[in-house]
Amino acid sequence: MLRIILNIARDEFEQIKRSRITLFLYTLFPLIIFLCFSLVYQNEIIREIPIAIIDEDKSDLSRTLIQYIESSPSMKIVDYFESKEELKEEFLIGKIHGAFYFPAELSSDIKSGKQSNVVMFIDASNLLISNSLLNDGTKILKTVNAGILLKKFKLGGLTENQSINLVNPLKVETNVLYNPNYSYITYLIPGLTTFILMMVVMMGAVPIINHKIGEEDFQFALRETKGKILPVLIGKSIPHLQFHFANILILVGIIFPAFHIVIRSSIIITILYLLFFIIVSFSFGIMLSSLIPKRTLATEVALFVLTPAFIYSGLTFPLWAMPEIHQFIAKLIPFTYFLSGFIKLYEMNANIVYLIKEIIVLMFFSALSLSITILSIKIRLKQSGISYDEKINSIIEIIKREIDWIITDLDLIAMLLAAPLFYSFFYGTMYMNKVEHEVPVAVYDEDRSSESLNLIKQLNAHTSIKITEELSSLDEIDKKLIDEEVQGVIFIPNDFCKNLKLNRDARIKIYLNTHRFLHSNDLNKAVNEVALSKGEEIRVAYFTSKGFSKGQSEELANPLKDNIKLLFNPSESYGDFLIPAILILVMQQTLFMGLGQSMAKENETKRFAELKTLSGNNPIVALSGKISFYLILYVAYALVFFSVHLSVFKIVFRGSYSAFIIVSVLLLLSISLMSLIIGNFFSKKVHALILISFTSYPIFFFTGYSWPTFAMPTIAKAIGFLIPTTPYLKAIHRIVSMETNIEHIFNEIIHLIILNIVLLLAVLFIFRRRFLKNSQPAH
């Protein structure tokens, strides 16, 4: 039997060698995608966010604040203005993302014992940038505020230590676990690359069976195994798994080390876990292949299952913050369990015992897929009877032809008519809750005093914190964080109350799982807000005891108050930030895949010559007829998505609809032209579908929406410049979130026009060349 399995494997390997698309998918493609993702996040953290300064005070204090800002690696002062009125235009054109305003009375108010405000204007429409500005900006203001208070207390007769402790009576000591540098490469790249690996595996498995059950090769293999299906499946799987195993070695041995991603657990165990998941994914792909005879339809079903898997993994948005229906769906996707276990391995250095749940669930998925595959093949074998087990030069006519192609092709109907409406609502509902609340936290209260209990109540009252349990020992912390029962642990030491009352160094510790950026940032921010509030409360009590009124004490306790103005997304809603981009990607990718398949279908059915006949040998007429229906359909989708959908998801459209329509038409035209260019290179629809399906995530990350363009290396910026979605997302982001008009997005419009001209010339060249080729007499 072993010899028979190896013979089947050898035959399958020969089929792989004959398929150029499969060879490309298994060899060069994963490496290209891995490098693209890593390239985008090469700089790891965001630096030099462009900001502006308005300094009406022009004092030593304001100059000190500016020096602190200049020394911050996350901020770059690009301009100085005389008034706040000048800021709005700079925000609208995207020149700055933040600004500091120092009022004229800043220094004089503080010297006279009054409270003075420093205003921070932050563009909160991009949460990644706004969080960085908010964190570093408030740190600078708190540092300067502490310096002012320190001088005041020392002049009042307190010692250095007493002054320091009163300035910051409650210190939060943050223990950053699992990703201490907050590196975006460590955070995102392992999840993204393994997701792409899963897509490659399933796309490679989908065509293995399909209609081949009735072909001689499959029947011969069954005869050799005396009707046993499992040995046939094993033999056919071996060569595919060999390619995938090589990609695992490239990922772990080359890509991760090249970008300084450290695997903290055993390399061998990590490789074996990845191989195990590859087998699980492959078995799922073969199951689809056995159930769906038509390869193109099977590929579309696989994409339907695969596309949301990364979002459902919980890496970028916590599962508990999603509506319950989406939490349920996430539990039905193998990648959710795999990634949970993979993070425990490579980032947390967890013992294999902590992965038992994930391994058992993945084994169940694999066994179920294999059982369904064997049953499906048996049923199909039985059903199949196999005993072992005139010339019109008009754009209108070409449009009619294209519509006829669509309505008679289930694949195109699904991609162009069903998928946009389904995905636009489906993905959007994942972020219906918009803002993350009640991050689960555990507390270990060693002090057990009235002060510690009061602090716990204050922490639990914060909207971002939900204390779910109390620990009895610090030894439980690792287990709780690795199992992700909680996202943080707060430790209150036994001398907390005593130190607080004696004005000594009172500390609390917070242990954070910083691999989950969203949770850890919200949690760290919330705990520090509570601590700062508690510290201000203690300072107010001190000044009150010195005979000052409550109002005077409150001003003296916090002389330099930060007044934060979150612009364009004041609630810092993740949904308001991400949903418009999701709607755009749904439009882009369904159009890209649908029209790309249509162009490939011209080659597959050898009917491209019809376009020449119908257009009267005019490439412009042929092109216009080919894309007109798609443009009309997708302009309608754009209007529906950004009116009906935004209304359903309670997102306010603040900009100009005329600007929106102009840039949307330019984007859809450019995507249509790109689709024709890409589709022209494929002789089969399914091959175009497979390749284009992999472009969704790389395109999104190169656009600068999830990671700012100014933080990318030059080569990544250059690649992003060539993608029409890059200027479109920049424009639409400001149109939806800000009161943006056409003049504010002039640069993006010019960018899109240039790309459209280049793409149009390329398509006309292709059409003209093919028309000339069809004119040549056959020899």
Secondary structure as GFF3:
##gff-version 3
##sequence-region A 1 779
A	DSSP	alpha_helix	2	18	.	.	.	ID=ss1
A	DSSP	alpha_helix	20	26	.	.	.	ID=ss2
A	DSSP	alpha_helix	28	40	.	.	.	ID=ss3
A	DSSP	beta_strand	49	55	.	.	.	ID=ss4
A	DSSP	alpha_helix	60	71	.	.	.	ID=ss5
A	DSSP	beta_strand	75	81	.	.	.	ID=ss6
A	DSSP	three_ten_helix	84	86	.	.	.	ID=ss7
A	DSSP	alpha_helix	87	92	.	.	.	ID=ss8
A	DSSP	beta_strand	98	102	.	.	.	ID=ss9
A	DSSP	alpha_helix	106	111	.	.	.	ID=ss10
A	DSSP	beta_strand	116	123	.	.	.	ID=ss11
A	DSSP	alpha_helix	127	155	.	.	.	ID=ss12
A	DSSP	alpha_helix	160	167	.	.	.	ID=ss13
A	DSSP	beta_strand	170	177	.	.	.	ID=ss14
A	DSSP	alpha_helix	184	205	.	.	.	ID=ss15
A	DSSP	three_ten_helix	210	214	.	.	.	ID=ss16
A	DSSP	alpha_helix	216	224	.	.	.	ID=ss17
A	DSSP	alpha_helix	229	250	.	.	.	ID=ss18
A	DSSP	pi_helix	251	255	.	.	.	ID=ss19
A	DSSP	alpha_helix	256	258	.	.	.	ID=ss20
A	DSSP	alpha_helix	267	291	.	.	.	ID=ss21
A	DSSP	alpha_helix	295	306	.	.	.	ID=ss22
A	DSSP	alpha_helix	309	312	.	.	.	ID=ss23
A	DSSP	three_ten_helix	319	321	.	.	.	ID=ss24
A	DSSP	alpha_helix	324	330	.	.	.	ID=ss25
A	DSSP	alpha_helix	334	346	.	.	.	ID=ss26
A	DSSP	three_ten_helix	352	355	.	.	.	ID=ss27
A	DSSP	alpha_helix	356	383	.	.	.	ID=ss28
A	DSSP	alpha_helix	395	407	.	.	.	ID=ss29
A	DSSP	alpha_helix	410	413	.	.	.	ID=ss30
A	DSSP	pi_helix	414	418	.	.	.	ID=ss31
A	DSSP	alpha_helix	419	430	.	.	.	ID=ss32
A	DSSP	beta_strand	439	445	.	.	.	ID=ss33
A	DSSP	alpha_helix	450	461	.	.	.	ID=ss34
A	DSSP	beta_strand	465	470	.	.	.	ID=ss35
A	DSSP	three_ten_helix	474	476	.	.	.	ID=ss36
A	DSSP	alpha_helix	477	482	.	.	.	ID=ss37
A	DSSP	beta_strand	488	492	.	.	.	ID=ss38
A	DSSP	alpha_helix	496	501	.	.	.	ID=ss39
A	DSSP	beta_strand	506	513	.	.	.	ID=ss40
A	DSSP	alpha_helix	517	545	.	.	.	ID=ss41
A	DSSP	alpha_helix	550	557	.	.	.	ID=ss42
A	DSSP	beta_strand	560	567	.	.	.	ID=ss43
A	DSSP	alpha_helix	574	604	.	.	.	ID=ss44
A	DSSP	alpha_helix	608	615	.	.	.	ID=ss45
A	DSSP	alpha_helix	619	640	.	.	.	ID=ss46
A	DSSP	pi_helix	641	645	.	.	.	ID=ss47
A	DSSP	alpha_helix	646	648	.	.	.	ID=ss48
A	DSSP	alpha_helix	657	680	.	.	.	ID=ss49
A	DSSP	alpha_helix	685	693	.	.	.	ID=ss50
A	DSSP	alpha_helix	696	702	.	.	.	ID=ss51
A	DSSP	three_ten_helix	709	711	.	.	.	ID=ss52
A	DSSP	alpha_helix	714	721	.	.	.	ID=ss53
A	DSSP	alpha_helix	725	737	.	.	.	ID=ss54
A	DSSP	three_ten_helix	742	745	.	.	.	ID=ss55
A	DSSP	alpha_helix	746	775	.	.	.	ID=ss56
###
